[in-house]
Amino acid sequence: MTINQKIYSYSNRGPKFRTMQPGIGVFGTGTTVRCLVPILKTCGFQVQALWGRTKDLAEDAARDLSIPFSTNKVDDVLLHKDVDLVFISCPPHLQSPIAEKALGIGKHVICGTPAGPGQIDAFKMVSGARYYPSLMSLMCYGLRLLPAFDKMKTLISDGYIGDFIACEARVHCGSMLKDDYDWMCDELMGGGVLNTIGGTIIDIVSYVTKQKAVKVHGLLKTFTKQTPKINGIRQITSDDFCSFQMEMESGACAIITLNNHIPGQFMQEVLICGNKGRLIAKGADLYGQKNEAHKEELLYHDPMNILDVQRSYVSETIRADIPIPYLKGLIKLIDAVKDAFKSVAERHGWSRAPVSQAATFEDALYIQTVIDAVRKSSTKGEWVKVNIMTEEPDPNPFLSAAVRRSTFSLYY
């Protein structure tokens, strides 16, 4: 056997795996990015470039995270020769334009939540993803990948609770406002508990029940309009309390309450009731009870593995700012992305199977549509239908109507 025959023989034994993961470009300098980068590195990704809103912010974050290149220019990261995939975790109003541009030049995109201030931003991202279907385009709704919610979804499908009747979800946490005025203070920029946390709950309810909302009724409140450090002429407009109802496709009802006025430990519960029993996810643990049972049983326990946390090299200070279920979900998502790229030898190739549970831009469009409907309901004080956008609205309908009339009179 010749040398070339031996090489050919060995190269065709079993599946091929790439030896190096794709290079990563990161957009953002906040807490999520400082948590994300160490996890990416432990999974074998090379974080090659970082973008920040200002040059100083970018340089500080890059130095702290040991990233070789930093900039405040979007194109410098997108056109970086070693960047194949971008993680976007910056203010919501900036994410959609970056995602669109990244897809347009052939980069894979994973976008942080929320996708944007409203559904028009998510729709533009969906349009880009549809135009480039060979590129990865995912959202960081990590709760989907937690074993507790995966098991909940399976049990509901298998009839554990019978027919789905109602859902109650509660999230209690402290204020998410910082010392300085930023996007979290402004509803128009994507701030508020509904957009930042509510989107995740909307997603997980639809994911485990396999049903979408058809109409909503909600109430948004901004109780904290100023703080000792955010005062003067500026006022906070983002909501810090939200309660809304969703009528699902089958007629079942979901009631979701989000409260930013309970400092201390983050608390999240998602309860799904049926005519035969109930399931409840408390944090990352799953409990269940049949109607004929006398007490609740633990169906899945998901403790935070301290060794896994230490291996991620995420600092204790940063971990304290991210709720445990969300941190676990982020780790699970990055592991899935690693497997998606590892199983394909080509540099830009990836497998869909490992990330089949992950949320897509299409899911983000549905979530932002529900959020917009809840906001509209709160303003009007009535039920609002959830109508998912199918085409981008005309930016100036009055001018367009006038142009159409003038064209009509010209030719007819």
C-alpha positions as CSV (number, residue, x, y, z in Angstrom):
1,M,0.0,0.0,0.0
2,T,1.4,3.4,-0.9
3,I,1.6,6.4,1.4
4,N,-1.3,8.1,-0.4
5,Q,-3.5,4.9,-0.1
6,K,-2.7,4.8,3.6
7,I,-3.7,8.4,4.1
8,Y,-7.0,7.9,2.1
9,S,-7.7,4.7,4.1
10,Y,-7.3,6.4,7.5
11,S,-9.2,9.5,6.5
12,N,-12.3,7.5,5.6
13,R,-12.6,5.5,8.8
14,G,-15.7,6.7,10.7
15,P,-17.0,10.3,10.9
16,K,-14.8,13.3,10.5
17,F,-14.5,15.8,13.3
18,R,-12.9,19.2,13.1
19,T,-10.0,19.8,15.4
20,M,-10.7,23.5,16.1
21,Q,-14.0,25.3,16.7
22,P,-14.9,28.3,14.6
23,G,-13.5,31.7,15.7
24,I,-15.9,33.9,17.7
25,G,-16.6,37.6,17.6
26,V,-18.5,39.0,20.5
27,F,-20.7,42.2,20.6
28,G,-21.2,43.6,24.0
29,T,-19.4,44.3,27.3
30,G,-22.0,43.6,29.9
31,T,-22.5,40.9,32.5
32,T,-23.7,38.3,30.0
33,V,-20.6,38.7,27.9
34,R,-18.3,38.5,30.9
35,C,-20.1,35.2,31.7
36,L,-20.3,34.0,28.1
37,V,-16.6,34.4,27.1
38,P,-15.1,32.1,29.8
39,I,-17.7,29.4,29.0
40,L,-16.9,29.7,25.2
41,K,-13.2,29.3,25.9
42,T,-13.7,26.2,28.1
43,C,-15.7,24.6,25.2
44,G,-12.8,25.1,22.8
45,F,-13.9,28.2,21.0
46,Q,-11.3,30.9,20.2
47,V,-12.7,34.3,21.0
48,Q,-10.9,36.5,18.5
49,A,-12.6,39.9,18.7
50,L,-14.9,42.0,20.9
51,W,-17.0,45.1,20.1
52,G,-18.0,47.7,22.7
53,R,-20.1,50.8,22.5
54,T,-17.1,53.0,23.1
55,K,-13.4,52.3,22.5
56,D,-12.6,52.4,26.3
57,L,-15.4,50.0,27.2
58,A,-14.2,47.6,24.5
59,E,-10.6,47.7,25.6
60,D,-11.4,47.2,29.2
61,A,-13.6,44.2,28.6
62,A,-11.1,42.7,26.1
63,R,-8.3,43.1,28.6
64,D,-10.3,41.5,31.4
65,L,-11.4,38.6,29.2
66,S,-8.0,38.1,27.4
67,I,-9.4,38.8,23.9
68,P,-6.7,39.8,21.4
69,F,-8.7,42.4,19.4
70,S,-11.2,45.0,20.5
71,T,-13.0,47.9,18.7
72,N,-16.0,50.2,18.8
73,K,-16.6,49.6,15.0
74,V,-19.1,46.9,14.1
75,D,-17.5,46.2,10.7
76,D,-14.0,45.6,12.3
77,V,-15.4,42.5,14.1
78,L,-17.7,41.3,11.3
79,L,-14.8,41.4,8.7
80,H,-12.2,40.0,11.0
81,K,-10.6,37.1,9.1
82,D,-10.7,34.7,12.1
83,V,-14.3,35.3,13.0
84,D,-16.8,32.8,11.7
85,L,-19.6,33.1,14.3
86,V,-20.8,36.1,16.2
87,F,-22.5,36.3,19.6
88,I,-24.6,39.4,20.0
89,S,-25.3,40.6,23.5
90,C,-25.6,44.3,23.5
91,P,-28.5,46.8,23.9
92,P,-31.6,45.4,22.1
93,H,-32.0,48.3,19.7
94,L,-28.6,47.5,18.3
95,Q,-28.9,43.7,17.9
96,S,-31.1,43.5,14.9
97,P,-28.9,45.6,12.6
98,I,-25.8,43.7,13.6
99,A,-27.5,40.3,13.1
100,E,-28.7,41.3,9.7
101,K,-25.3,42.5,8.6
102,A,-23.5,39.5,10.0
103,L,-25.8,37.1,8.1
104,G,-25.4,39.2,4.9
105,I,-21.6,38.6,4.9
106,G,-21.8,34.9,5.7
107,K,-21.3,34.8,9.5
108,H,-23.2,32.5,11.8
109,V,-25.2,34.4,14.5
110,I,-26.3,33.7,18.0
111,C,-28.3,36.6,19.5
112,G,-28.9,37.4,23.1
113,T,-32.4,38.2,24.5
114,P,-34.4,40.2,23.9
115,A,-34.1,40.3,20.2
116,G,-35.1,44.0,20.1
117,P,-37.5,46.6,21.4
118,G,-40.3,45.3,19.2
119,Q,-41.5,42.8,16.6
120,I,-40.2,44.8,13.6
121,D,-36.6,44.2,14.8
122,A,-37.2,40.5,15.1
123,F,-38.9,40.4,11.7
124,K,-35.8,41.9,10.1
125,M,-33.7,39.2,11.7
126,V,-36.1,36.5,10.4
127,S,-35.9,37.9,6.9
128,G,-32.1,37.7,7.0
129,A,-32.1,34.1,8.4
130,R,-34.6,33.0,5.7
131,Y,-32.4,34.5,3.0
132,Y,-29.3,32.6,4.3
133,P,-30.7,29.3,5.6
134,S,-27.3,27.6,5.5
135,L,-26.1,29.8,8.3
136,M,-26.7,29.2,12.0
137,S,-29.2,31.7,13.5
138,L,-30.2,31.0,17.1
139,M,-31.5,32.9,20.1
140,C,-30.2,32.5,23.7
141,Y,-33.5,31.3,25.3
142,G,-31.5,28.7,27.3
143,L,-34.3,27.4,29.5
144,R,-35.4,25.2,26.6
145,L,-32.3,23.2,27.0
146,L,-32.6,22.5,30.7
147,P,-33.4,18.9,31.5
148,A,-36.3,19.9,33.8
149,F,-38.2,21.7,31.0
150,D,-37.3,19.0,28.4
151,K,-38.8,16.4,30.8
152,M,-41.8,18.6,31.4
153,K,-42.5,18.8,27.7
154,T,-42.2,15.1,27.3
155,L,-44.5,14.3,30.2
156,I,-47.1,16.7,28.9
157,S,-46.9,15.0,25.5
158,D,-47.2,11.6,27.2
159,G,-50.4,12.7,29.0
160,Y,-49.1,13.0,32.5
161,I,-51.4,16.0,33.2
162,G,-54.1,15.0,30.7
163,D,-55.5,17.9,28.7
164,F,-53.7,21.2,29.2
165,I,-56.0,23.6,31.0
166,A,-54.0,26.4,32.6
167,C,-50.6,27.8,33.3
168,E,-49.3,30.1,36.1
169,A,-45.8,31.5,35.9
170,R,-44.2,33.8,38.5
171,V,-40.8,35.5,38.5
172,H,-39.7,37.5,41.6
173,C,-36.4,39.4,41.7
174,G,-34.8,42.7,42.6
175,S,-34.4,45.8,40.5
176,M,-32.4,45.4,37.3
177,L,-31.5,49.1,37.1
178,K,-27.9,50.1,37.4
179,D,-26.3,53.3,38.8
180,D,-26.3,55.0,35.4
181,Y,-29.1,55.6,32.9
182,D,-29.0,53.0,30.1
183,W,-31.2,51.1,27.8
184,M,-32.7,49.2,30.8
185,C,-34.3,52.4,31.9
186,D,-36.0,53.1,28.5
187,E,-39.0,51.1,27.2
188,L,-38.3,52.3,23.6
189,M,-34.8,50.9,23.7
190,G,-36.0,47.5,24.9
191,G,-35.8,47.8,28.7
192,G,-38.3,46.6,31.2
193,V,-39.1,43.3,33.0
194,L,-41.6,42.2,30.3
195,N,-39.0,42.4,27.5
196,T,-36.0,41.1,29.4
197,I,-37.6,38.3,31.5
198,G,-41.1,38.0,30.1
199,G,-39.9,36.9,26.7
200,T,-38.1,33.9,28.2
201,I,-41.3,32.9,30.1
202,I,-43.5,33.3,27.0
203,D,-41.0,31.1,25.1
204,I,-40.9,28.3,27.6
205,V,-44.7,28.1,28.0
206,S,-45.1,27.8,24.3
207,Y,-42.2,25.3,24.1
208,V,-43.4,22.8,26.7
209,T,-47.1,23.0,25.8
210,K,-46.5,23.2,22.0
211,Q,-49.1,25.9,21.8
212,K,-49.0,29.6,20.9
213,A,-50.9,32.6,22.3
214,V,-53.8,33.9,20.2
215,K,-54.7,36.9,22.3
216,V,-53.5,38.6,25.4
217,H,-54.6,41.0,28.1
218,G,-51.9,42.7,30.2
219,L,-51.0,45.4,32.7
220,L,-47.6,47.1,32.8
221,K,-46.5,49.5,35.6
222,T,-43.4,51.7,36.2
223,F,-43.4,52.3,39.9
224,T,-39.7,53.3,40.1
225,K,-39.4,56.4,37.9
226,Q,-36.3,57.8,39.5
227,T,-33.5,56.5,41.8
228,P,-31.0,58.3,44.0
229,K,-28.5,58.1,41.1
230,I,-31.0,58.4,38.2
231,N,-32.9,61.6,38.7
232,G,-33.3,65.2,37.5
233,I,-34.9,65.7,34.1
234,R,-34.6,62.0,33.1
235,Q,-37.3,59.5,34.1
236,I,-37.3,55.8,33.9
237,T,-40.0,54.6,31.5
238,S,-39.4,50.8,31.5
239,D,-41.8,48.6,33.4
240,D,-40.8,47.0,36.7
241,F,-44.1,45.1,37.3
242,C,-46.1,43.2,34.7
243,S,-49.0,40.8,34.8
244,F,-50.7,39.4,31.7
245,Q,-52.9,36.6,30.5
246,M,-52.5,34.6,27.3
247,E,-55.3,32.6,25.7
248,M,-53.7,29.7,24.0
249,E,-54.6,27.9,20.7
250,S,-56.6,25.2,22.5
251,G,-58.5,27.6,24.7
252,A,-56.2,27.1,27.7
253,C,-55.2,30.1,29.7
254,A,-51.7,31.2,31.0
255,I,-51.3,33.9,33.6
256,I,-47.8,35.4,34.0
257,T,-46.6,37.7,36.8
258,L,-43.2,39.5,36.8
259,N,-42.2,41.5,39.8
260,N,-39.0,43.5,40.1
261,H,-39.7,44.7,43.7
262,I,-38.6,41.7,45.7
263,P,-34.8,42.0,46.4
264,G,-33.0,38.9,47.4
265,Q,-32.9,35.5,45.8
266,F,-34.2,35.1,42.3
267,M,-37.4,33.0,42.3
268,Q,-39.1,31.4,39.2
269,E,-41.9,29.0,39.0
270,V,-43.8,27.6,36.0
271,L,-46.9,25.6,36.8
272,I,-48.8,23.6,34.1
273,C,-52.2,22.2,35.1
274,G,-54.3,19.6,33.3
275,N,-57.4,17.6,34.0
276,K,-55.3,14.7,35.3
277,G,-52.5,16.4,37.2
278,R,-50.0,19.2,37.3
279,L,-46.3,19.8,36.7
280,I,-44.3,22.6,38.3
281,A,-40.7,23.8,37.5
282,K,-39.2,25.5,40.5
283,G,-36.0,27.1,39.3
284,A,-34.3,24.2,37.4
285,D,-36.1,21.4,39.3
286,L,-39.2,19.6,38.2
287,Y,-42.1,18.4,40.5
288,G,-45.3,16.7,39.6
289,Q,-48.5,15.5,41.1
290,K,-51.4,13.4,39.8
291,N,-54.9,14.3,40.9
292,E,-55.3,11.0,42.8
293,A,-51.9,11.4,44.6
294,H,-51.6,12.8,48.1
295,K,-48.4,14.7,47.7
296,E,-46.1,16.3,45.2
297,E,-43.2,14.2,43.9
298,L,-39.7,15.3,42.7
299,L,-39.4,14.2,39.1
300,Y,-36.0,15.8,38.3
301,H,-33.4,17.5,40.5
302,D,-30.8,19.7,38.8
303,P,-28.2,20.9,41.4
304,M,-25.6,23.4,40.4
305,N,-22.4,21.4,40.0
306,I,-19.7,23.4,41.6
307,L,-17.0,21.6,39.6
308,D,-18.7,22.6,36.3
309,V,-19.0,26.2,37.5
310,Q,-15.3,26.3,38.5
311,R,-14.2,24.8,35.2
312,S,-16.2,27.6,33.3
313,Y,-13.9,30.2,35.0
314,V,-16.8,32.6,35.4
315,S,-16.1,34.8,38.4
316,E,-18.3,34.5,41.5
317,T,-19.3,38.2,41.2
318,I,-20.5,37.7,37.6
319,R,-22.4,34.5,38.5
320,A,-24.2,36.3,41.3
321,D,-25.8,38.6,38.7
322,I,-27.2,35.8,36.5
323,P,-30.0,33.6,37.9
324,I,-28.9,29.9,38.2
325,P,-31.5,28.5,35.6
326,Y,-30.4,31.1,33.1
327,L,-26.7,30.4,33.7
328,K,-27.3,26.6,33.3
329,G,-29.3,27.2,30.1
330,L,-26.4,29.3,28.7
331,I,-23.9,26.6,29.4
332,K,-26.2,24.0,27.8
333,L,-26.7,26.1,24.7
334,I,-22.9,26.6,24.2
335,D,-22.3,22.9,24.6
336,A,-24.9,22.2,22.0
337,V,-23.4,24.7,19.6
338,K,-19.9,23.1,20.2
339,D,-21.4,19.7,19.2
340,A,-23.1,21.2,16.2
341,F,-19.8,22.4,14.7
342,K,-17.6,19.6,16.0
343,S,-19.6,16.9,14.1
344,V,-18.8,18.6,10.7
345,A,-15.3,18.8,9.2
346,E,-15.8,21.8,7.0
347,R,-14.9,25.2,8.5
348,H,-18.3,26.8,7.9
349,G,-20.3,23.5,8.2
350,W,-22.6,22.6,11.1
351,S,-25.1,20.0,12.1
352,R,-28.7,21.0,13.0
353,A,-29.3,18.0,15.3
354,P,-27.4,19.1,18.4
355,V,-29.2,22.5,18.4
356,S,-32.6,21.3,17.4
357,Q,-34.1,22.4,20.8
358,A,-32.6,25.9,20.6
359,A,-34.8,28.9,19.8
360,T,-34.6,30.4,16.3
361,F,-35.2,33.9,15.0
362,E,-38.7,32.7,14.1
363,D,-39.4,31.9,17.8
364,A,-38.0,35.4,18.6
365,L,-40.5,37.0,16.2
366,Y,-43.4,35.2,17.9
367,I,-42.2,36.3,21.4
368,Q,-41.8,39.9,20.4
369,T,-45.2,39.9,18.8
370,V,-46.8,38.7,22.0
371,I,-44.8,41.3,24.0
372,D,-46.0,44.1,21.6
373,A,-49.6,42.9,22.0
374,V,-49.3,42.9,25.9
375,R,-48.0,46.5,25.7
376,K,-50.9,47.5,23.4
377,S,-53.3,45.8,25.7
378,S,-52.0,47.6,28.7
379,T,-52.4,51.0,26.9
380,K,-55.9,50.2,25.6
381,G,-57.2,48.2,28.6
382,E,-58.6,45.4,26.4
383,W,-57.8,42.0,24.9
384,V,-55.5,42.2,21.9
385,K,-55.0,39.5,19.2
386,V,-51.5,38.2,18.5
387,N,-50.9,38.8,14.8
388,I,-47.5,37.7,13.7
389,M,-46.0,40.0,11.1
390,T,-45.7,38.6,7.6
391,E,-44.2,41.7,5.8
392,E,-42.4,44.8,6.9
393,P,-44.8,47.7,7.4
394,D,-44.6,50.8,5.2
395,P,-42.5,53.4,7.1
396,N,-44.6,56.3,5.7
397,P,-48.1,55.0,4.9
398,F,-49.6,58.5,4.3
399,L,-46.9,59.4,1.8
400,S,-47.2,56.1,0.0
401,A,-51.0,56.5,-0.2
402,A,-50.5,59.9,-1.8
403,V,-48.0,58.4,-4.3
404,R,-50.5,55.7,-5.2
405,R,-53.3,58.2,-5.8
406,S,-51.0,60.3,-8.0
407,T,-49.9,57.3,-10.0
408,F,-53.6,56.2,-10.4
409,S,-54.6,59.6,-11.7
410,L,-51.6,59.8,-14.1
411,Y,-52.3,56.5,-15.9
412,Y,-56.0,56.3,-15.7
